[in-house]
Amino acid sequence: MKKCVLIYDDDAEILFLCEKILEKQYRVKSLLKCQYIIEDITRIQPDIILMDLWIPTIGGEKAVQIMKNDPLIKLIPVILFSANAEINEICERIGADGFIAKPFDVNDFREIIKRNIL
């Protein structure tokens, strides 16, 4: 079975693009909101999570903090996914496993997923 990439982003076009880039190699699930983050992850059981910082309703920073404090979820790699100029600092501060700055290079995007997926 293919490994699963879960992407949280409020931009449907970005989600569509990411799905097309990854769908041959991975099972891709995408969501526009993260208010039910623990339930989503428990149901989908991803091998890696891409988290936009500006996603409704709780925001990416809070969502990552919730994930990293849950003993059943905290080991799933979380990659921040944002155009925020401070993404590197935010990544370190909240304990994310890495980041992808938007706009992104497709080859770099694939490589970061490959390098971090469980």
Backbone bond lengths (Angstrom), bond angles and torsions (degrees), N, CA, C in turn:
res aa  C-N    CA-C-N  psi(-1)  N-CA   C-N-CA  omega(-1)  CA-C   N-CA-C  phi
1 M - - - 1.449 - - 1.525 109.60 -
2 K 1.332 115.99 141.53 1.456 121.25 178.76 1.523 111.07 -67.08
3 K 1.322 115.84 146.97 1.455 120.42 173.80 1.523 108.34 -70.82
4 C 1.338 115.22 156.63 1.459 121.21 -173.28 1.531 111.90 -110.38
5 V 1.326 115.28 132.19 1.453 123.27 173.93 1.527 107.04 -110.12
6 L 1.331 117.04 123.61 1.463 122.30 176.33 1.519 107.68 -106.06
7 I 1.336 116.09 125.12 1.455 121.23 -177.67 1.529 109.73 -117.99
8 Y 1.320 115.48 125.88 1.462 122.14 173.00 1.517 108.09 -107.28
9 D 1.329 116.67 117.77 1.458 121.51 176.39 1.520 107.75 -157.27
10 D 1.322 117.42 141.78 1.457 120.56 -178.75 1.525 112.92 -86.92
11 D 1.315 117.67 1.60 1.458 122.51 179.95 1.539 109.10 -104.75
12 A 1.325 116.33 107.58 1.461 121.42 -176.73 1.536 112.03 -60.86
13 E 1.318 117.90 -32.31 1.467 120.63 179.19 1.530 111.06 -68.08
14 I 1.328 116.88 -40.22 1.470 120.83 176.69 1.526 109.31 -63.24
15 L 1.332 116.63 -43.78 1.465 120.04 179.52 1.521 110.86 -60.67
16 F 1.317 117.16 -43.99 1.466 121.36 179.24 1.529 110.20 -61.11
17 L 1.325 116.90 -46.55 1.459 121.54 179.38 1.524 111.07 -59.83
18 C 1.325 117.13 -47.44 1.466 121.29 -179.70 1.523 111.63 -62.53
19 E 1.323 116.46 -40.92 1.464 120.00 177.62 1.522 110.79 -60.61
20 K 1.323 117.24 -43.59 1.471 121.06 -179.72 1.531 111.00 -65.37
21 I 1.321 117.30 -37.89 1.466 121.07 -179.96 1.529 111.02 -66.81
22 L 1.322 116.82 -37.83 1.462 121.34 -170.69 1.527 115.88 -101.35
23 E 1.320 119.01 -15.49 1.459 121.46 -168.27 1.532 115.58 -62.75
24 K 1.304 119.26 -25.60 1.465 119.91 179.07 1.522 112.13 -73.70
25 Q 1.309 116.47 -29.93 1.454 120.46 -176.11 1.526 113.73 -101.19
26 Y 1.331 117.39 -28.37 1.464 121.81 -174.04 1.528 111.24 -132.43
27 R 1.310 114.41 159.98 1.464 121.30 166.84 1.527 104.87 -83.81
28 V 1.320 118.10 125.62 1.468 121.19 -173.96 1.527 109.26 -117.81
29 K 1.314 115.56 129.20 1.459 122.71 173.86 1.516 106.78 -120.48
30 S 1.321 117.00 140.64 1.454 119.63 -179.70 1.520 110.64 -136.28
31 L 1.332 114.03 146.33 1.456 120.84 -178.97 1.522 109.67 -137.09
32 L 1.339 115.84 143.97 1.458 121.96 -178.15 1.524 113.66 -88.54
33 K 1.325 117.82 -14.45 1.468 122.81 -178.90 1.519 109.08 -138.96
34 C 1.336 115.45 160.56 1.467 118.30 -178.40 1.530 113.34 -129.38
35 Q 1.318 117.48 27.80 1.461 118.80 -178.45 1.532 113.53 -67.94
36 Y 1.320 118.66 -20.53 1.461 122.36 178.69 1.528 110.27 -115.82
37 I 1.307 115.98 47.31 1.464 123.26 -170.53 1.526 113.30 -54.44
38 I 1.308 118.59 -48.69 1.471 121.25 -177.79 1.517 110.41 -66.06
39 E 1.320 117.18 -43.54 1.462 121.00 179.04 1.527 111.32 -63.60
40 D 1.356 116.07 -42.25 1.473 120.24 178.79 1.522 110.68 -59.03
41 I 1.312 116.00 -49.14 1.464 121.05 -176.21 1.525 110.98 -66.24
42 T 1.314 116.74 -40.34 1.460 120.68 178.62 1.526 111.10 -63.07
43 R 1.320 116.79 -39.88 1.467 122.15 -179.26 1.532 111.44 -73.03
44 I 1.315 117.45 -44.25 1.471 121.55 -174.04 1.521 112.74 -83.80
45 Q 1.311 117.54 -32.53 1.470 124.46 -178.87 1.536 112.33 53.58
46 P 1.344 115.80 61.99 1.461 119.32 -179.07 1.524 112.51 -74.69
47 D 1.323 114.87 160.53 1.458 121.73 175.05 1.522 111.14 -96.51
48 I 1.329 116.85 -13.09 1.459 123.82 175.82 1.525 107.43 -159.90
49 I 1.329 116.20 152.29 1.465 121.62 -179.91 1.521 108.81 -127.99
50 L 1.334 116.34 130.79 1.456 122.19 170.75 1.520 106.70 -103.38
51 M 1.337 116.96 126.11 1.462 121.15 -173.81 1.523 110.89 -123.71
52 D 1.321 116.02 116.65 1.459 121.76 172.75 1.529 108.28 -69.26
53 L 1.322 117.39 143.21 1.467 120.05 179.14 1.523 112.53 -75.09
54 W 1.316 117.45 -31.86 1.468 120.88 -174.13 1.522 112.34 -103.39
55 I 1.298 117.06 40.48 1.464 120.36 -178.50 1.530 110.62 -91.36
56 P 1.340 117.00 140.49 1.468 118.94 175.57 1.526 109.83 -70.69
57 T 1.164 125.24 156.56 1.449 131.97 -0.42 1.526 111.31 -104.52
58 I 1.306 117.17 -24.09 1.469 118.97 -177.69 1.524 112.61 -99.79
59 G 1.296 118.41 -10.37 1.459 122.03 -179.13 1.515 112.17 83.23
60 G 1.307 115.05 154.35 1.455 121.47 -175.53 1.514 114.66 -65.26
61 E 1.334 117.31 -39.04 1.469 119.19 -179.54 1.522 111.10 -61.02
62 K 1.320 116.14 -49.30 1.469 120.71 -179.63 1.533 110.34 -64.21
63 A 1.313 117.32 -39.92 1.465 121.11 179.36 1.527 111.07 -60.64
64 V 1.328 117.33 -43.92 1.467 120.53 179.10 1.527 110.26 -64.79
65 Q 1.313 117.14 -41.34 1.470 120.20 177.95 1.528 110.71 -60.82
66 I 1.312 117.89 -41.89 1.471 121.82 177.49 1.529 109.83 -61.35
67 M 1.335 116.71 -46.16 1.469 120.60 -179.61 1.523 111.49 -62.20
68 K 1.309 116.68 -45.30 1.463 120.88 -175.82 1.524 112.44 -71.28
69 N 1.339 117.74 -14.44 1.466 121.40 176.65 1.524 112.86 -96.78
70 D 1.315 117.57 -1.89 1.461 121.36 179.34 1.524 108.85 -97.67
71 P 1.332 118.50 119.25 1.469 120.71 -175.10 1.526 114.72 -62.07
72 L 1.319 119.02 -24.97 1.457 121.46 -179.26 1.525 112.98 -86.99
73 I 1.322 116.81 -14.60 1.456 121.33 -174.06 1.525 112.70 -115.98
74 K 1.303 117.75 -22.98 1.467 121.33 -168.53 1.527 115.15 -60.00
75 L 1.312 118.57 -19.93 1.466 120.01 -179.24 1.537 113.42 -86.08
76 I 1.335 117.22 -10.20 1.462 120.28 177.08 1.532 107.77 -71.57
77 P 1.331 118.13 125.56 1.461 119.89 179.60 1.528 111.61 -61.31
78 V 1.338 115.37 135.70 1.459 122.14 177.93 1.523 108.30 -120.83
79 I 1.316 115.34 122.43 1.452 122.41 179.38 1.529 108.13 -111.10
80 L 1.330 116.88 121.02 1.462 120.20 175.68 1.520 108.45 -69.28
81 F 1.316 114.86 147.62 1.454 121.68 -171.59 1.524 106.40 -140.79
82 S 1.348 117.36 98.08 1.456 118.57 -171.16 1.518 112.67 -161.38
83 A 1.342 114.94 161.68 1.456 122.18 173.36 1.523 111.15 -94.92
84 N 1.321 117.89 3.00 1.461 122.08 179.63 1.523 109.98 -59.99
85 A 1.326 116.94 128.64 1.462 121.89 -177.46 1.526 112.73 -64.57
86 E 1.326 117.66 -20.09 1.462 122.32 -178.48 1.523 112.58 -102.51
87 I 1.318 117.31 22.85 1.463 121.46 -173.90 1.527 112.83 -57.13
88 N 1.319 117.79 -38.27 1.460 120.70 179.72 1.524 111.32 -62.86
89 E 1.330 117.15 -46.44 1.461 121.54 179.85 1.527 111.18 -65.56
90 I 1.325 116.66 -41.48 1.470 120.77 178.92 1.525 109.55 -63.69
91 C 1.311 116.89 -42.48 1.464 122.27 178.72 1.525 110.24 -55.45
92 E 1.300 117.00 -49.48 1.465 120.93 179.93 1.524 112.00 -65.03
93 R 1.330 116.54 -41.91 1.464 121.14 -176.10 1.534 112.50 -64.62
94 I 1.326 117.79 -38.21 1.468 119.50 -174.73 1.522 113.73 -99.49
95 G 1.321 116.85 -1.49 1.468 119.66 175.60 1.515 115.12 81.78
96 A 1.339 116.97 24.25 1.471 119.05 174.30 1.527 108.02 -69.87
97 D 1.320 116.14 161.22 1.460 121.47 -175.27 1.524 113.57 -89.01
98 G 1.310 117.04 -5.88 1.449 121.84 178.78 1.513 109.93 167.10
99 F 1.327 116.02 -175.77 1.459 119.19 179.29 1.521 110.77 -149.76
100 I 1.325 113.78 156.29 1.457 122.90 172.48 1.521 105.64 -126.48
101 A 1.318 116.33 117.61 1.457 120.87 179.70 1.535 109.63 -83.66
102 K 1.318 115.18 134.90 1.464 121.01 175.34 1.529 107.60 -93.08
103 P 1.309 119.72 142.68 1.457 126.49 -7.41 1.526 110.03 -68.99
104 F 1.311 116.14 153.88 1.460 120.20 -174.54 1.513 111.63 -120.14
105 D 1.317 114.97 155.36 1.453 122.80 172.47 1.533 107.30 -83.09
106 V 1.314 118.00 131.70 1.464 122.06 -175.67 1.531 111.48 -58.83
107 N 1.311 117.64 -43.06 1.467 119.61 -179.77 1.520 111.81 -65.93
108 D 1.334 117.38 -40.82 1.472 120.80 176.02 1.520 110.45 -63.10
109 F 1.323 116.83 -41.04 1.467 122.86 178.78 1.528 110.38 -57.60
110 R 1.323 116.00 -50.59 1.474 120.34 179.11 1.527 111.45 -61.80
111 E 1.316 116.92 -41.99 1.463 121.37 -177.48 1.523 111.73 -65.37
112 I 1.326 117.42 -40.23 1.472 120.23 178.40 1.518 110.67 -64.36
113 I 1.327 117.16 -41.15 1.474 120.63 176.80 1.536 108.86 -62.00
114 K 1.309 117.10 -51.26 1.468 122.07 -177.57 1.533 111.44 -58.13
115 R 1.317 117.03 -42.07 1.463 121.99 -177.05 1.528 112.83 -70.76
116 N 1.335 117.76 -27.64 1.464 120.79 -173.57 1.521 115.62 -106.65
117 I 1.312 118.51 -13.21 1.473 120.23 -175.15 1.525 110.40 -68.93
118 L 1.320 115.77 143.66 1.475 120.86 179.61 1.519 111.52 -68.21
